[in-house]
Structure formats: structure tokens, C-alpha cells
Amino acid sequence: MDGIRKYLFGVICAAVICSVVNTLAGKKTAHGAIIRLISGLFMALTLISPLVNVKLTDYADYFNNFSIDADAAVASGAASANEELRSIIKSQTEAYILDKADSMDAVLDVEVTLNDDDPPVPCGVKITGSISPYSKEMLSSFIANDLSIAKEDQIWM
């Protein structure tokens, strides 16, 4: 904050000095035009003088850190999105199987297992509850055909 205050004070002082010199130089003389040109250059140099002290490596490091932070945020967001997608696929698949079981008057608990692909795909199911042998065969065939979960990957308890 102190640096900004010093800079603004320097700009204000330079503006006052240039104003006084331009007023004393007059408007119509050749010397006045040269003095106004010199005072304009002085004012411009005063305005851009802080840029002389800027080290571009400082900004390069800043932007590199910014890029690293952005990459970490993207990776974190992608991981969160993948977990949310896994949760949605799992719950929707379980609800779909439960809906089919309910249409067969079976009361079951279903737990679906997903693989590690991107996007994740149901690869196994654990089914607990009471169901008639005929309904069990129908539901097992449905799971194998419609959801592509092989009968070997269906665990009935």
C-alpha cells in the first residue's frame, strides 16, 4: 500500500511541475513547444517508471502457480463428477432391478457393483430376499439380457 501511495504522490507532483512549466513557457513560442514536449515526456516517464522495476520472472512464477492450482481444481472436479456419476448409475440400476422385482411381487434388496471403466458400467449384483424359483429365473434372465450382467456375476442370497 505504501508503494501505491508513493507512486500516486510522484504522479501528482510531476503533473503539478509540468503544469507550472507549461504555463511559464507560453503557448506561441518555439521554445514553449519544446518545453511542452519535454514536460510531456517527463510526465510519461513518471507514469511508466514502476514498470522498470517489474521482473517478468515474478509474473511467470505467479502464472505457473495459477496453472498448477487450476489443474488441481480440474482434477478434483473430475473426481467429484466421476463419483457422482458412479452413484447415479448404481442407484438407477438398483432401482430398475427393484422395479422389475416389484412387478413380479418379489421383495428384494439389491446391491449393484460397478467396474472401474469410464463411464462405469454395472458388472455384478447381489440380490437378497425371497422370490419364487420361476420369478428368480425371469429376473436373472432380465438382468443378464437387459443390463448385461452375466448370470455368473449375479449373487442370490
Secondary structure, 3 states (H helix, E strand, C coil): CHHHHHHHHHHHHHHHHHHHHHHHHCCCCHHHHHHHHHHHHHHHHHHHHHHHHCCHHHHHHHHHHHHHHHHHHHHHHHHHHHHHHHHHHHHHHHHHHHHHHHHCCCEEEEEEEECCCCCCCEEEEEEEEECCHHHHHHHHHHHHHHCCCCHHHEEEC
